Structure formats: structure tokens, C-alpha cells
């Protein structure tokens, strides 16, 4: 039996259809924060922008609340190629020590200062800190200034933190900061915070106002003190094996869209912070802090080996130069 040329062409065309269909890259992005959080808003915006910039070439899939696995495991998986990307915050300090620069208290006065840092040689130095980790930093997006909440009392001065068990991320710098300020720092992964507050295992925690709202921490907290003690961005990190699987043009688009979106996230964060704090006033007792008292209490941390030895004296010096701090 002879197969006609037309039939042969049809068979060959059908054979290549699955390959063509599978040519679209799939980019799964993990976040520890829940749906509706600022991280979810940012990732949805990134999905929209990237898929519009590379139509039919990439399918961005968003996974919130660590549905792809524990944040630390996802970050490790980026280098092995088992995961593609993650939008993370404090957890990246376990991979790139230079990101701990954001744990120095009262370093950034406002979001404009943060953006000046990102675009400076100090920002480049931080990005270079991911070299050899199996991932690259695509962009730093907003997160916000962190506030202190608890269910015992208003915190106005460091003395008000005495005896309070305050949850911190699992990094030594934040633990030392809160211990230095007088609290009993209790490191926990973010996924455990709500239940620990509900059960009374801890008294309070520290996070941006948007997280307090979207994670419904106000349900198990009575007070929020506008401490602005540190600013921490979110880091969009992408696995090198995933990037290597893309052609050069698509790889460039993945990276450039992320970077170009940064200023939009900062504008969004500024507006949302104001609106969120106003809305939380109906759910929590909110107060200002004695900024000078906290700044004075935190001053020794700038000379602490826990910070200097980890971050690097060169990183601290470059950051001060970028921010015009003597």
C-alpha cells in the first residue's frame, strides 16, 4: 500500500503539532503569601505584562500560600530546575547574605530611597550576591515598611516591648534586632504565624500593614504600632536552569518586564499603605512610636558582628554612599 504525498504531508503535520503546542514555556512562580495579598497583585500584573510582551511564548502560572512547597525548598529547587521562580522576601537572606542589608533598622527613609539604592552600584552589588546560587535576581519589588502588632499593649518606646514574644522571620539579624530592642524574638515561618498568635504561643509579629490586612492578622491582634523599623522588598528570583531553557529573546523579555514593573509596585505600595492603615484603624488600636527612642536603641546594631560579618562592611559602606549617609 502506497501512502500518497498528501496523506504523508498530513501525517507529518500531525506529528509536529504536539511539539509545537509544547513549545510554549511554562513559568510557575511561588509565593508564601495568600491570594489577595500585595504579592498576588504584583504577580498577576507581571503575568499580564509578560504574556502580552511575549504572546503565545510563555504561560505564567501563579501559586500562592506556598502551594508548591515550603518557601525554602522552592528556593533550593530553583537551582536544581525543579522549580522556576519565586517571589520571596526574608527567606532569600539564607541564600544571599547581602540582602540582609534590609535588616538594618531605620536605614531607608522612604520608598524613593529604596529605589535610589536599587539603581545604584550597591543595588548591583546585592544582585551579584546571587552568583553561584543557581538563581538570578530579576527585580526587587515593593513590600513595605514593617510594623509591630501584638495583643498585649501599645508599643510606643522600646521599653514597651519588654517581655513580649514577637515573631520574626528565621534570620539572625531580625532576631538580634528585636532582642536588642527588648522583645523576646521568636523566629517562625510565616505559615505558622496566624495559628501561633491565635493559640497565644506568641504575643505579636512584625510585617507590612498590607500583610496584617490580607493575612487577617487583625483577627488575633489588638494593637499595631507604626514602627517602620525596617523596609524589606520582595525579590523575584528565577532559576538559572529555567532561564537557560528559554531562547535569548524570551529570556530577555522575562527579565526586562520584571525590572520595568518595579516602579509601578512602589507606587502601588505607597498608595495602598495609606489606605490599608486607615482601614485597619477600625480593627486595631493604631499608634505612632517614639522614633528617636527606637533609633537610639537600635544604633548598636550597625556595629554588631551579626550584621557586619554577614552583610559585609563593603555592602554597608556602598549602601550608605548610595543613600548619602555619612
Buried (B, 14 or more C-beta within 10 A) or exposed (E): EEEEEEEEEEEEEEEEEEEEEEEEBEBBBBBBBBEBBBBBBBBEBBBEBBBEBBEEBBEBBBBBBBEBBBBBEBBBBBBEBBBBBBBBBBBBBBBBBBBBBBBBBBBBEEBEBBBBBBEBEBBEBBBEBBEEBBBBBBBBBBBBBBBBBBBBBBBBBBEBBEEBBBBBBBBBBBBBBBBBBBBBBBBBBBBEBBEBBBEEBBBBBBBBBBBBBBBEBBEBBBBBBBBBBBBBBBBBBBBBBBBEEBEEEBBEBBBBBBBEBBBBBBEBBBEBBEEBBEEBEEBBEBBEBBEEBBEEBBEEBBEBEBBBEBBBEEBBEBBBEBBEEE
